[in-house]
Amino acid sequence: MAFSLILFAPATPAGAHPFGAPQTVAISADPQRHEVVHVRWKVGGTDDLTLLGVRLGVLPQDRVMLDGAVFFQPSDAVALGPSEPFAGYLRKQITVTSDGDRCAATVVPPSDLAASGVTVDYVCPGPIGKVSVGVRMLTDLNPAYQTMATGPNGERAVYGSGRYAHDWVLGDAPAKGGTDLGRSAAVQITAVVGGLLIVAVAALLLLRWRRRRAAAC
């Protein structure tokens, strides 16, 4: 009787295991559209995709064994990747704000979720120089999950354990009249270098004149 109860007991999602390979995010600015930020998320262990799919109701409960074991199948990522529950989850768990304003998120349907991850595009109200990116991926499965993040110029950060937000410098917003400012700076630099050169030549001539005068005496 006990065996029968165990055999037919309903399967429940397994406990998350956040201590394997870490998940990652890569943060970058769009080189053409200065108000757009790209965030690419990639899972650490593919079985976490299965757990998340079950949690979101995209995958059936029987993808988790009675003993809690999870065996990832490529079909799990195929089902999860383009699903609206997964897109909504990404928009909720990864946020971008610029000057205190929330940036609108659009999930790019992934071609291979397990291998290359998924990209979310964030459109901010205006040109951006610095943004605050919040990442809480999988922390609803287990708060111990961490995310390794990389950004422009080799900057790195770790999300997790109460550190769910980080400021990233993506480059200065385009300045009005940037070309004129550039020319002005170039003119100023040239003037400074030219002035220093004149001073050096004058000092050399003065030194030679003094040496000749001393020799004549």
C-alpha angles and dihedrals in degrees: 000000000000089000091054092051091052093045095053098035112125114260116245129196112275122246111270118253109210098170099083128080109339123244116241141212127196117202123199142157121240107251093213105033107050094195095057128092123190122210118185117195124196126183120237100217120024092220086067087066088058092049091048092047091054091046091053093046093244094113126044121257091246090073084083115066123231090253091053096257117144124202114191118223125191088238089065092064091042090056096041101043102068096030121120093225089058092047090050090048091053092049090051099044098041116050135173126198130183120196088346094306120120114240117225114247129218120183116220108219105248120236093204112009096181097048106034105014128221133291126221119197118210120200112202127200093255145348110321135217100166131017137184112229120196120198125186101153114163093352089119087063091049128346090220093074113117132195126212110216133196128189143169120321092018095294115161137192140171122227121205143066093065094321098106099141133054134175117233127194107219098175136285118299111252109275120226110254090014093161093055090048090052092051091047091053091049091051091050093049091048091050092051093048091046091051092051091049092052091050091050093050092048091051091050093051091048091051092051092048091053092049092051091048092050091050092050091054 
